Amino acid sequence: MKNQVLLFLLAFCLQVTAQENLVSGVVTDATNTPIPGVNVIVKGTSKGTQTNFDGEYSIVAQKGQILVFSSLGFKISEVTIKDGNKVNIQLEESSETLEEVVVMGYGMSKSSKSLSYAVSDVVEGRAAGVAITKHGDSKGYGNYDSGTLTAGEINDIEDFDEWKEVIRIKEFQKIKDDWSFHLENKLLVTVKDKNGDGVNNAKVSIYSDNEHKTKPEMTVKTDVFGKSILFKDVECNGNSDYYYVQVVHNGKVFGKKIKSNVKEVSLSTEGLSSCSNLDIMFTIDATGSMGDEMEYLKEELRDIIGRIDNAVGEKRIAMTFYRDQGDEYLVKDFDFTSNINEAQTNLNNQYAGGGGDYEEAVEKAMKVSMSKSWNENARARLLFLLLDAPPHLTEENIETIHEQIKLAQKNGIKIIPVVASGADKTTEMLMRFFSISTNGTYVFLTDDSGIGNPHLEPTTSKYKVEKLNDLIVRLIKKYADV
């Protein structure tokens, strides 16, 4: 009897699997022009995606299910999947006034934390599970203005006393323990030349005075100001009475022994002419929950890339887009290029889609981002991590995250998270750990723009609201000293 049940279940599973197909197609308007950013969902489910720049989409569905197509300025259309795996559709323009309702993304289980609200029926029978955001001044797809999104900054390195208070909050203590971050015993090391100017890209390491300790607790690079921040407790071994600070620069090795209570160290060496090149990586969560702000973010980034100061010798841009297991792709990456037009094109062709749970493949994206051709002599190396959710909490992911953070430290790559709507406190605190660990800063979008779903109120006593593009350009100029 058991064997019969098992055979029945196996046959049933094979039958269900056989019914599922990867359905794809192209969405166009009445002039046969592809429409990007069209929401495509399987009716009655949480499965959804969006069309790319060429109006193309692909989604896993079964024969007999209904695909729902929706986009601002067009009538909602439904198509029943029949034989074959191609469903092309031409959307009809809507005569209704749509200024007050903008379809920004599709509802997924991830949306329980990331959407302002979900609806079972959106305006006159619109697709179930679609999330909407209201704002009256939207111009429709393709007409997004830069300087629209608003953001704030928390620089925990510069306001370290508040950070030490925040990290003692019970909720954050658990997040700290879950992800094994220990960042409370800070040491500032400054390396200067004989003229008192900061020495860029000097390697600085800190060793504990414990017996048989041959590996450094932490290794970083000095920034354009000759400064570097290290942590004596980064490996949770911050109980040594003495530490050794070692600097390697221009073929020379020198250093100093310090007591455990020392907070600042200054060392001198011969300087080298500083490179004027700048490397900027944008690592972006491209899952469906980012749909409410994705197109605005793209426009902001286009503006930022075009505004990078001409004083920079060679500016190189790289991009990494990521989703999660089971999506259309896990990671899509573009290595550094000084061709700004190429970088803009790579950005233009991306769209939000996939997802399905809250956490995403952040660790995979970081691993790919760190593996790119970073210029070790660049004036500054900045990684902007745009996301709204943390990685999955597993032992393997914790290890991967720490490995990538160590690589960022060793290579002098500052991680600057930019947290979008729908993030929770785990995302905030983990991203603040990322920024502190790599001498970066923490950026978060705010509700002031009126765009997107609700944004998390940050854990801080104060912050200034700025335009996101202005804030990021300010940070680039600050860290590159241009």
Buried (B, 14 or more C-beta within 10 A) or exposed (E): EEEEEEEEEEEEEEEEEEEEBEBBBBBBBEEEEBBBBBBBBBBEBBBBBBBBEEBBBBBEBBBEBBBBBBBBBBBBBEBEBEEEEEBEBBBEEEEEEBBEBBBBBBBBEBBEBBBBEBBEEBBEEBBBBBBBBEBEEBEEBEEBEBEBBBBBBBBBBEBBEBBBEBBEBEEBEEBBEBBBBBBBBBBBBBBBBEEEEBBBBBBBBBBBBEEEBEEBBBBBBBBBBBBBBBBBBBBEEBEBEEBBBBBBBEEEEEBBEBEBEBEEBEBBBEBBEBBBBBBBBBBBBBBBBBBBBBBBBBBBBBBBBEBBEEEBEBBBBBBBBBBBEEBBEBBBBBBBBEEBEEBBEBBEBBBBBBBBBBBBBBBBBBBBBBEBEBBEEBBBBBBBBBBBBBBBEEEEBBEBBBBBBBBBBBBBBBBBBBBBBBBBBBBBBBBBBBBBBBBBBBBBBBBBBEBBBEBBEBBBEEBEEBBBBBBBBEBBBEBBBB
